[in-house]
Amino acid sequence: MRLTRFTDLALRVLMRLAVEEGELPTTREVAGAMQVPYTHTAKVVAKLQRMGLVEARRGRGGGLALTAGGRSASIGGLVRELEGPGDVVDCDGATPCPLRSACRLRGALREAQEAFFRTLDPLTLDDLVKDPTGPLLVSLSPPPPTG
């Protein structure tokens, strides 16, 4: 199974916020540190806010902070929600597969997908940011402004 870029970025943003110490980073700073476009990061942060995983504070001393729920959330649950419902293959799409009424592949792929999620279920952000990942995330900083 391959995650969407949106889910991948959402997990990386959450991991970055999980190791944050001191001043809260802005969405722009997180985008710079992750080396991804600000617009993509802003969409991800908005979704993470709606999910109750990230809090965005405005004004002086503002920035992004991970919520307690975000810190303790199951990675499998997060990936399920971010990826949304759906099968690995689209048997009923615009051109339905002629094998769909008697195919065993669809069920096998659904089982494999669920096994993938079950593997991620016990993991939390704290698990993902243990050494050596955490120190590397802390060392990431946005590139210096050009111009």
N, C-alpha and C positions, 0 to 999 in steps of 0.2 A: 504494500500500500504506500502511496506517496501523498504526503501532506500538501495542502495548498500553500502558496507563498504567504497568504494571510495568516494561516495557523502557525507557520514557521516563525514569522515575524512576531506574532502575539506571544509565543513562548519565549522568544529571545528578549522581548521587552520585559516580560514578567521576571525572567532570570536576572536581567540587568537591575531591575528595581529591588529584587530580593537581596542584593549585596550592597545596596546604596547606604552609605554612611554620611552623615553631615547634611549639607544643603541638598534640597530636593532638586532633581534634574527637571528641566523643561522637556516638552515633547521634542522640540528642535534639538536639544542636546542629546537626547536618547537616539534620535534619528542619525545624528552625526556620529555618535559612538558606534552604532550598528551599521553605519555606512549604507543607509537606505534613504530613499526620498522622504522628505518631511510629510508630504501629502499622504503617503501610504501609512506612515507611522501615526499620523493624526487620526486616520480612519480606524486603525487598530486600537489606539488608546480610547477612542470613543466607544468602541464595542466592549472593551475591557471594563470601562466605567459602567456601561449598562448591565454588564454581568456582575457588577459589585466587587470586582477584583482590584481595581485601581481607583484611587481618589485623586482628582486634579484640584489643586488649591491655587487660587488666583492671588495676585498682588505680591507685595514684598514677602519674601520667605515662602512663596508659593512654589509649585512644581508638582511632580507626580510622586505618589506614594502608594505602595502596595497595602491593601487592606488585610486585616487578620484573615478574612475568608480567602483572599487571594493566596496568602502564604500557606494555608493548610489545605487548599483545594487539591483534589486528585488530578494528576496530569491526564489520566485516561478520561475522566469526566470533562476536563477542559477541551481536550482534543475532540471528543464526541460532539460537544456543543459548538465548537468553532467550525468543525467540518460539516455539521448538519447531517440530517438523515440522508440515506442513499446507499446504494450498493456500489461495489467496486466497479462493476460493469453496468452499462445501461441497456438492459435487454428489451425494454419497452419504449425506446426513444423514437425519434422521427422515423427511422427505418427499423421497425421491430425485428428482432432476431427470429428467424424461422424455426430455431431449435427450442425456443423458450418454453413451450408446453411440455417438453420431455427432457429438458437439460438438467444434468446433475452438477454442472460447473457452477452455476449461480449459487446453489446452496453451499457448495464447498468454499467458494470465495467469501460468502457471508460468514461462514464459520471461521475462516482465516482472519477476516476483518475483526470479528469479535475477539479472537485470541490476541490480536495485536492490541486492542483496547485493554483487555484484561491484564496484559503485561505491563501497561502503563498505569493501571488503576492504583496500585499501592504507592506509587511515587508522588512526592510533593515537590514544590519548588526548593525547599531546603535540601532534598536529596539531590536535585539537579545542580545545585551550586556548591557542592562540597569540592574540596581540592581534587584536581587542579583547576576546575572550571571557575570557582568563585574568585580566586586571586586574578585570573586572567580578565574576568568581567570588570573587576575593580580598576584594572589598569587601562581599560579602554576609555579613551576620551575623544571628544569630537575633534576632527582635523582643524587646524588653524584656518581662520577665514582667509579667502583669497582676495586679492585686489590690492 
